[in-house]
Amino acid sequence: MYMDYLYYYRRRKCCKAKQNNAKMPQGERGTRQIRKRQTRKRKYVLGKSSWNHII
């Protein structure tokens, strides 16, 4: 149960982040921030795949 809960929580977090990105206008945020967020997303996707293997 604990593992499932953790996985669900992480997925929800990712969805929230995506929504926030969509809400923000492009003019306000700089190119550096966008690059950072893209790398973070990639890391998260890698983690997700490994979690799936474990479960």
Beta strands, then each sheet from edge to edge (+ up, - down):
end
